[in-house]
Amino acid sequence: MSVRTYTFRVELLGSRNPVISRTFSVPATWTFQRLNAAIQYTFGWQHCHLQQFTFELARSPRNGGGNLLSFAPREQLATIHMSNAEFEDDWGDLPRGLSLSEKEARLRDFWAQDGKHRQAVTRDGRLADCYFLYDFGDNWEHEIKLVSTGTSRVKELKVIDAVGCGPVEDSGGVRGWDEVKRAFSTPNPNAELRERKRWAREVSGLGENFNPAAEPSIVSLNAPGMYDRMLQDMKRGSGDDPYLSDDIEDSVLPRSVIDLASLPRMPRPAVMTFGHFGPRINCEAADRRFVTHEGTHPLDLFTPAMNISTVVEPRWVHTDNTHLASVLIFIKGAAVNDDQPNARAGCGLVFRPGVRGFSFSLENIPGHPRTSNRAELRAAVAALQIRYWNGEGFKRIVIGTDADYVVRGVCEWMSSWCQRGWRTSRGEAVKNRDLWEKLMAEIERWEAMGVRVQFYLLKKEWNIDANRCAKQAAEETEVPDTFTETIYISAPLDL
């Protein structure tokens, strides 16, 4: 499933020798908070100062035609700030024009032709220029230019080009950064330049390895998980849930009406039996991880198809070159007031294309706090119990989850825990042992029938529907106090 993307070139105004810039593509549905994180991540800023976006009419030419900033008055048609609600008093005068929170405003609201705020930042048929100001003291101003639009199979930051080393924090603006570069390029620096050189090495965090002439590696900027870590730190610093997706409205799972009659039927196994499906599967823990190429979207592998049950239903199906039919089940666990006495938690499962999914509250079992980790495990157990998957023609059950806790627990940790008598490497009792044992029992039950069980670690943005189901279930006030096996009964479809 493709998503619309924008490619931006962001230039640090006033920078020279070279002009510092970053070019990257991001999904059009992303918020300005995510764009903020992308700029800070690629330039090397540390999110330790105030910042804001503005849409402004054309600025006056720079003084003398040089590369210095102009401080001439300009009209701001929109300001996108860090706050959630009204503009904070700390920020001084209220901005002119439209005022929005970066957590709510989306890129497509301004750059899409039908964006809901595009008209507010358009004058005489021309879209106003966009700027990002970081650090109201050093005044690092960045100009953001839309280079192109496109599509992508994944919702992620992709860095395309990086020119120049990003300045270190608190170096005194573009003039101060020029002085830092001069301190490193001067063959025989004086005492002032030597001190500036020492200071830059210290604050950069790189010590003797710091070089203001070195450009960042595109490969390192695109390293998996690095941008996400920056975004999570920003959200955490703003008092937000660092793992809560802000892309809820843009589900990656197709929810439009599916023409069931047009869906293909999955291939029927050569032998269909309901007691045992094949010879027992004996495998190592690592074999229970579902492995794909980096960045492969789950819906590139699993496509909607009708199962071969007596009562047919659509599933996400993958058939490999050995004709091994696999079903994909998205799962998620979520908690409200996690680790608090009044915590509640819920579980979400999505296994049928075109519907929102299945959810239930996590049981309130005495002695077991209701946490998100516990809900993740409970959802995995339910995924293996909810249907008689081999009766639908599947030889492999693939559980898709963004919980590293579950995937690594099954594929790496659990065998060692068992050998140590359910103790961690630090000698502590393993938390949620009861659910780990239930999950392992379900895995072994399926493997005894010749059905392989594997766990697929997803990106969070690929698991939005299951996340929505889990959060909805976590809000329920009526919670069972005993463990109950979860079963889903298919209803006949009108084909």
C-alpha positions in Angstrom: 0.0 0.0 0.0 1.7 3.2 -1.2 1.6 6.5 0.7 2.1 10.0 -0.6 5.5 11.5 0.2 7.1 15.0 0.1 10.7 15.6 -0.6 12.1 18.7 1.2 15.3 20.6 0.9 16.1 22.3 4.2 18.8 25.0 4.2 20.3 26.7 7.2 20.1 30.3 6.3 23.2 32.4 6.6 25.5 29.3 6.5 28.4 29.4 4.0 31.4 27.5 2.8 29.4 25.4 2.4 25.7 26.2 2.6 24.5 23.6 5.0 21.4 21.7 3.8 19.6 18.4 4.1 17.3 16.8 1.6 14.9 14.1 2.7 11.5 12.6 2.0 8.7 12.0 4.5 5.1 10.9 4.4 2.6 13.7 3.6 0.5 12.6 6.6 3.2 13.3 9.1 2.7 16.0 11.7 5.0 19.0 11.9 6.3 17.5 15.1 7.7 14.7 13.1 9.1 17.2 10.5 10.6 19.0 13.5 12.3 15.8 14.6 13.5 15.1 11.1 15.2 18.5 10.8 16.8 18.3 14.2 17.9 14.7 13.6 19.5 15.3 10.2 21.2 18.6 11.3 22.3 17.2 14.7 20.3 19.5 16.9 19.5 18.1 20.4 16.0 19.5 21.1 17.1 21.6 24.0 15.7 25.0 22.8 12.4 26.4 21.7 11.4 26.2 18.1 8.6 27.0 15.7 7.6 26.8 12.0 6.2 29.8 10.2 4.7 30.4 6.7 5.7 33.9 5.6 5.4 36.1 2.5 8.6 36.7 0.6 11.3 38.2 2.8 13.4 41.3 1.9 16.7 40.6 0.1 19.6 40.0 2.3 21.7 43.0 3.2 24.1 43.9 0.4 23.1 40.8 -1.5 25.3 38.7 0.8 24.6 35.6 2.7 23.5 37.2 6.0 20.0 37.1 7.4 17.6 40.0 6.9 15.7 41.2 10.0 13.3 43.3 8.1 9.7 43.0 9.3 7.7 40.3 7.5 4.1 39.0 7.6 3.6 35.6 9.1 0.5 33.9 7.7 0.8 30.9 10.0 2.8 29.9 13.0 3.1 26.2 14.1 4.5 26.0 17.6 5.4 23.4 20.2 2.4 23.9 22.5 -0.7 21.8 22.6 -3.2 24.5 23.3 -3.0 28.3 23.4 0.3 29.9 22.6 2.3 30.0 25.8 3.1 33.3 27.5 6.8 32.3 27.5 6.9 32.8 23.8 6.2 36.6 23.9 3.6 38.2 21.6 1.0 36.1 20.0 1.8 35.3 16.4 -0.1 36.9 13.6 -2.3 34.8 11.4 -3.1 31.1 11.9 -1.7 29.5 15.1 -1.5 25.7 15.3 0.2 23.0 17.4 2.9 21.0 15.7 1.4 17.9 17.3 -1.9 18.4 15.3 -0.9 20.2 12.1 0.0 17.9 9.2 2.2 18.5 6.2 -0.6 17.7 3.7 -2.7 20.4 5.4 -0.4 23.0 3.7 1.3 21.4 0.8 -1.5 19.4 -0.7 -3.6 21.3 -3.3 -6.7 20.6 -1.2 -5.0 21.0 2.2 -7.3 22.4 4.8 -4.9 25.3 5.7 -3.4 25.9 2.2 -5.7 28.8 1.5 -4.7 30.5 4.7 -1.1 30.6 3.6 -1.6 31.5 0.0 -1.5 35.0 -1.4 -2.2 35.9 -5.1 -2.1 32.2 -6.0 1.4 31.7 -4.4 2.1 29.5 -1.4 4.0 31.3 1.3 7.5 30.3 2.2 8.0 27.9 5.1 10.7 28.5 7.8 11.8 26.6 10.9 13.4 28.6 13.7 15.4 26.7 16.3 16.9 28.4 19.4 15.5 31.9 19.8 18.9 33.0 21.1 21.3 31.7 18.5 18.5 32.2 15.9 19.1 29.2 13.7 16.7 29.8 10.8 16.0 27.1 8.2 14.2 27.5 4.9 12.0 24.5 3.9 11.4 24.1 0.2 9.2 21.4 -1.3 11.3 19.7 -4.0 8.9 17.0 -5.3 6.1 14.7 -4.3 6.0 11.0 -4.8 4.9 7.7 -3.2 6.6 5.1 -1.0 5.7 1.7 0.4 6.9 2.6 3.9 6.1 5.5 6.2 9.6 6.6 7.2 12.2 9.3 6.9 14.5 8.8 4.0 17.6 11.0 3.9 18.7 11.7 0.3 21.5 14.3 0.6 23.4 16.1 3.4 25.8 19.0 2.7 27.9 20.5 5.4 28.4 19.6 9.1 25.6 20.7 11.4 26.6 23.4 13.9 27.1 22.4 17.5 24.6 23.7 20.0 25.0 27.2 21.5 27.8 28.1 19.2 26.4 31.6 18.7 24.5 31.5 15.5 26.0 31.4 11.9 28.7 33.9 12.8 29.7 31.9 15.9 29.8 28.8 13.8 32.1 30.5 11.3 34.4 31.2 14.2 34.3 27.5 15.2 35.3 26.5 11.7 38.0 29.2 11.6 39.4 27.8 14.9 39.9 24.4 13.3 41.2 25.6 9.9 43.8 28.1 11.3 47.3 26.6 11.2 48.5 28.5 14.3 45.4 29.6 16.3 45.6 32.1 19.1 44.5 31.4 22.6 40.9 32.5 21.9 40.6 30.2 18.9 42.3 27.3 20.8 39.7 27.7 23.6 36.9 27.7 21.0 38.3 24.6 19.5 38.5 22.9 22.9 34.9 23.9 23.7 33.5 22.7 20.4 35.1 19.3 20.9 33.6 19.0 24.3 30.1 20.0 23.5 30.0 18.0 20.3 30.3 14.7 22.3 32.9 13.5 19.8 36.0 14.8 21.5 39.1 14.7 19.4 37.1 13.1 16.6 35.0 16.2 16.0 35.6 17.9 12.7 33.4 20.8 11.5 34.4 20.1 7.9 33.1 16.5 8.0 29.7 15.8 6.4 27.4 13.2 7.9 27.1 9.8 6.2 23.8 9.2 4.4 24.0 5.6 5.4 24.3 6.5 9.1 21.5 9.0 8.9 19.2 6.2 7.4 20.2 3.7 10.0 17.1 1.8 11.2 15.6 3.1 14.5 17.8 6.2 14.9 15.3 8.8 13.8 12.5 7.0 15.8 14.7 7.2 18.9 15.0 11.0 18.4 11.2 11.4 17.9 10.5 9.3 21.0 12.9 11.5 23.1 11.1 14.6 21.8 7.7 13.3 22.7 8.9 12.1 26.1 10.4 15.6 26.7 7.0 17.1 25.8 5.2 14.9 28.3 3.6 12.7 25.6 3.5 9.0 25.3 6.7 8.3 23.1 5.1 5.2 21.6 1.7 6.6 20.8 1.3 6.9 17.0 0.1 10.2 15.7 -0.9 8.6 12.5 -4.1 7.0 13.8 -6.3 8.3 11.1 -4.0 7.0 8.4 -4.3 3.2 8.9 -2.0 1.1 6.8 -4.5 -1.7 6.7 -7.1 -1.4 3.9 -10.5 -0.6 5.5 -12.5 0.1 2.3 -15.2 -2.2 1.3 -13.7 -5.4 -0.1 -15.3 -7.2 -3.0 -15.2 -10.6 -1.4 -16.5 -12.3 -4.5 -13.4 -11.1 -6.4 -10.9 -12.3 -3.9 -8.8 -15.4 -4.9 -9.1 -18.6 -2.9 -5.9 -19.7 -1.2 -4.5 -23.0 -2.4 -5.9 -26.1 -0.9 -3.3 -28.4 0.8 -2.8 -31.8 -0.7 -4.0 -33.4 2.5 -6.7 -31.9 4.8 -7.0 -33.4 8.3 -8.4 -31.8 11.4 -6.7 -33.8 14.1 -3.1 -33.5 12.9 -2.0 -31.5 10.0 1.4 -32.9 9.5 4.5 -34.3 11.2 5.6 -32.6 14.4 7.8 -29.5 13.9 11.0 -29.5 16.0 12.7 -26.2 15.8 15.2 -23.9 17.6 13.9 -20.8 19.2 15.5 -18.6 16.5 13.5 -20.4 13.9 10.3 -18.9 15.3 11.2 -15.5 14.0 9.6 -14.5 10.7 12.4 -12.9 8.6 12.0 -10.6 5.7 14.1 -8.1 3.9 14.6 -4.8 5.8 11.8 -2.4 5.3 9.5 -4.9 3.5 5.9 -3.9 4.2 3.7 -6.8 5.6 1.1 -6.2 3.0 3.7 -6.7 0.2 3.9 -10.3 1.4 0.4 -11.0 2.7 -2.5 -10.2 0.5 -6.3 -10.7 1.0 -7.6 -14.1 -0.1 -10.4 -16.3 0.9 -9.6 -19.2 3.3 -10.8 -22.8 2.6 -12.9 -23.2 5.8 -16.4 -24.5 5.6 -17.5 -21.0 6.4 -15.2 -18.9 4.2 -13.7 -15.6 5.3 -11.0 -13.3 4.0 -7.5 -13.5 5.6 -4.1 -12.0 4.9 -2.4 -14.9 3.1 1.1 -15.6 1.9 2.0 -18.7 -0.1 5.7 -19.3 -0.7 7.4 -21.4 -3.4 6.9 -24.6 -1.3 3.1 -23.9 -1.2 3.2 -23.3 2.5 0.1 -21.2 3.2 0.6 -18.7 6.0 -1.9 -16.4 7.8 -0.9 -13.1 9.2 -2.5 -11.9 12.5 -1.8 -8.4 13.7 -1.7 -8.1 17.5 -1.3 -5.4 20.1 -1.5 -4.8 23.8 -2.0 -1.4 25.4 -2.4 -0.1 29.0 -3.9 3.0 30.5 -2.0 4.3 33.6 0.7 1.7 33.1 2.4 0.5 36.3 -0.2 2.4 38.5 -2.7 0.8 40.9 -5.6 1.9 38.7 -4.0 0.6 35.5 -6.3 -1.0 32.8 -5.1 -2.9 29.8 -6.6 -4.3 26.6 -5.7 -6.5 23.7 -6.3 -6.1 20.0 -6.2 -8.6 17.1 -6.7 -7.9 13.4 -6.9 -11.0 11.1 -9.7 -10.2 8.7 -9.1 -7.6 5.9 -11.7 -4.9 5.7 -12.8 -4.8 9.4 -11.5 -2.9 12.4 -10.6 -6.0 14.4 -11.2 -7.9 17.6 -10.5 -6.6 21.1 -11.0 -7.6 24.7 -9.9 -6.4 28.2 -6.9 -7.9 29.9 -8.0 -10.0 32.8 -7.5 -8.7 36.3 -5.6 -11.6 37.8 -4.5 -11.2 41.5 -0.8 -10.7 41.8 -0.3 -9.7 38.2 -0.3 -5.9 37.4 -2.1 -5.0 34.2 0.8 -3.7 32.1 1.3 -3.2 28.3 3.8 -6.0 28.3 1.3 -8.4 29.9 -1.3 -7.3 27.4 1.0 -7.9 24.5 1.6 -11.5 25.7 -2.1 -12.0 26.3 -2.9 -10.9 22.7 -0.3 -13.4 21.4 -2.0 -16.2 23.3 -5.4 -15.2 22.0 -4.1 -15.2 18.4 -3.2 -18.8 18.7 -6.5 -19.8 20.4 -9.0 -17.7 18.5 -9.3 -19.9 15.4 -8.6 -23.4 14.3 -6.1 -22.1 11.8 -5.2 -25.5 10.3 -8.9 -26.1 9.6 -8.7 -23.0 7.4 -5.9 -24.5 5.4 -2.9 -22.8 7.0 0.4 -24.5 7.7 2.0 -21.5 9.3 0.7 -18.9 11.7 2.6 -15.6 11.6 1.9 -13.2 14.5 2.7 -9.6 13.6 3.6 -7.4 16.5 5.6 -4.2 17.2 6.4 -5.5 20.7 10.1 -6.4 20.7 9.4 -7.8 24.2 7.3 -10.6 22.7 9.4 -11.4 19.6 12.7 -11.5 21.5 11.1 -13.3 24.4 9.9 -16.1 22.2 12.9 -16.2 19.8 15.8 -15.5 22.1 15.1 -15.3 25.9 12.6 -18.0 26.9 14.8 -21.0 26.4 17.4 -19.5 28.7 14.8 -18.6 31.3 13.6 -22.2 31.4 17.1 -23.5 31.8 17.7 -21.1 34.8 14.4 -22.0 36.4 12.6 -19.0 35.1 15.2 -16.6 36.2 16.7 -13.7 34.1 20.4 -13.4 33.5 20.5 -11.1 36.6 18.9 -13.8 38.7 15.5 -12.1 39.0 12.2 -13.9 38.6 10.8 -13.5 35.1 7.8 -11.3 35.0 4.6 -12.6 33.5 5.8 -16.2 33.8 2.2 -17.5 33.7 1.5 -15.9 30.3 4.9 -16.9 28.9 4.1 -20.5 29.9 0.6 -20.3 28.3 2.1 -18.8 25.1 4.8 -21.5 24.9 2.1 -24.2 25.5 0.1 -22.8 22.6 3.2 -22.7 20.3 4.1 -26.3 21.1 0.4 -27.4 20.6 0.5 -26.1 17.1 3.9 -27.4 16.3 2.8 -30.9 17.5 0.1 -30.7 14.8 2.7 -29.7 12.2 1.8 -26.0 12.0 4.7 -23.6 12.3 4.3 -20.5 14.5 6.5 -17.5 13.8 6.7 -13.9 15.1 7.0 -11.0 12.8 8.5 -7.7 14.3 6.6 -4.8 12.7 7.1 -1.1 12.7 4.6 0.7 14.9 3.1 2.5 11.9 2.3 -0.9 10.4 0.2 -2.0 13.4 -2.2 0.9 13.8 -5.5 -1.0 13.6 -4.5 -3.5 16.3 -3.2 -0.6 18.4 -6.6 1.1 18.1 -8.4 -2.0 19.1 -6.1 -2.5 22.2 -6.5 1.1 23.3 -10.3 0.9 23.0 -10.4 -2.3 25.1 -8.1 -0.7 27.7 -10.8 1.9 28.4 -13.4 -0.7 29.3 -14.4 -0.6 33.0 -15.9 -4.1 33.2 -12.9 -6.4 33.4 -13.0 -10.2 33.9 -11.0 -11.7 36.8 -10.4 -15.1 35.4 -8.5 -16.3 32.3 -10.9 -17.2 29.5 -10.0 -18.8 26.2 -11.0 -16.5 23.3 -12.7 -18.0 20.3 -14.0 -16.3 17.1 -16.9 -17.9 15.3 -17.2 -17.1 11.6 -20.6 -16.1 10.2 -21.6 -17.1 6.6 -20.9 -14.4 4.0 -23.2 -13.2 1.4 -21.1 -13.8 -1.8 
